[in-house]
């Protein structure tokens, strides 16, 4: 119920550092650098994404239905400060195909695209085989 109504109060509350800290300090070590707009967009996306929690529940029950061909490039990126999926309990390399590249970004939380957008773009391009 709280997440369903957060979009009503978040435009006002996210102007305050304490509210941004409550929402984002556990997600990123660089939360203070996030703009008001980024915080508002992220809050609204989570509050209104009807498929987020069903997708999360589905992921808890299975990983991959079939083998993934080694010809399909895979890059997995985690942040060294990820408190949502910490290395100690949630980053299980044995569950991914052996050909996957596994990267850990420094000074990065659960959302690498917020903490290091250009590094993420570079890795997407590299994984896709697109020259920069």
C-alpha positions in Angstrom: 0.0 0.0 0.0 2.8 2.4 0.8 4.5 1.9 -2.6 1.1 2.6 -4.3 0.8 6.0 -2.7 4.4 7.1 -2.6 4.1 8.8 -6.0 1.7 11.3 -4.2 4.2 12.5 -1.6 7.5 11.9 -3.3 7.5 15.1 -5.4 7.5 17.1 -2.2 9.6 14.8 0.1 12.5 14.2 -2.4 13.4 17.9 -2.1 14.8 17.0 1.4 18.1 15.2 1.8 16.8 12.9 4.6 14.1 11.6 2.3 16.6 11.0 -0.6 18.9 9.3 2.0 16.0 7.0 3.2 15.2 6.0 -0.3 18.7 5.7 -1.9 21.5 5.4 0.6 21.1 1.6 0.6 21.1 1.5 -3.2 24.2 3.6 -3.9 27.2 5.0 -2.1 26.9 8.0 -4.5 23.3 8.8 -3.6 24.1 12.4 -2.7 25.1 13.0 -6.4 21.6 12.0 -7.7 19.5 14.8 -9.0 16.0 15.4 -7.7 14.7 14.3 -11.1 16.6 10.9 -11.0 15.3 10.2 -7.5 11.7 11.2 -8.5 11.8 9.1 -11.7 13.2 6.0 -9.8 10.6 6.4 -7.1 7.7 6.7 -9.5 9.0 3.8 -11.6 9.1 1.5 -8.6 5.7 2.7 -7.4 3.9 2.2 -10.7 5.7 -0.8 -12.2 3.0 -3.4 -12.1 5.4 -6.2 -13.2 8.3 -5.4 -10.9 7.3 -7.6 -7.9 5.9 -10.5 -10.0 9.1 -10.6 -12.0 11.1 -10.5 -8.7 9.1 -13.4 -7.4 9.6 -15.4 -10.6 13.4 -14.9 -10.4 13.5 -16.4 -6.9 12.2 -19.8 -8.3 14.4 -20.3 -11.3 17.4 -19.0 -13.2 17.6 -20.4 -16.8 15.3 -22.8 -18.6 18.0 -23.9 -21.1 21.7 -23.6 -21.7 22.8 -20.3 -23.1 25.0 -20.7 -26.2 28.6 -19.5 -25.7 28.1 -17.5 -28.9 25.7 -15.2 -27.0 27.8 -12.7 -25.0 26.8 -12.1 -21.4 28.2 -9.5 -19.0 27.1 -9.3 -15.4 27.8 -6.2 -13.5 27.6 -5.7 -9.7 28.6 -2.8 -7.5 31.1 -3.3 -4.7 28.7 -1.6 -2.4 25.5 -3.4 -3.5 23.4 -3.8 -0.4 20.4 -5.2 -2.3 22.2 -8.1 -3.8 25.4 -8.3 -1.7 28.3 -10.5 -2.7 28.1 -12.5 0.5 24.6 -13.8 -0.1 23.4 -13.0 -3.6 26.1 -13.1 -6.2 26.3 -16.8 -7.1 28.6 -17.2 -10.1 27.8 -20.9 -10.4 24.3 -20.0 -11.5 25.4 -18.2 -14.7 26.8 -19.6 -17.9 30.6 -20.2 -17.6 31.3 -17.9 -20.5 29.7 -14.9 -18.8 32.0 -11.9 -18.0 31.5 -10.9 -14.3 32.4 -7.4 -13.4 32.4 -5.5 -10.1 32.5 -1.7 -10.3 34.1 0.2 -7.5 32.1 2.9 -5.6 29.0 1.4 -7.0 25.7 0.2 -5.4 22.8 -1.8 -6.8 22.2 0.4 -9.9 25.5 0.7 -11.8 23.7 2.9 -14.4 23.2 5.5 -11.8 26.7 5.4 -10.3 28.7 4.9 -13.5 26.5 5.6 -16.5 29.4 5.9 -19.0 31.0 2.7 -17.8 27.7 0.9 -18.2 27.3 2.2 -21.8 30.9 1.1 -22.5 30.2 -2.4 -21.2 26.9 -2.7 -23.2 28.7 -1.7 -26.4 31.6 -4.1 -25.7 29.2 -6.9 -24.9 27.3 -6.2 -28.1 30.5 -6.1 -30.1 30.1 -2.5 -31.1 33.3 -0.5 -31.6 33.5 2.7 -29.8 
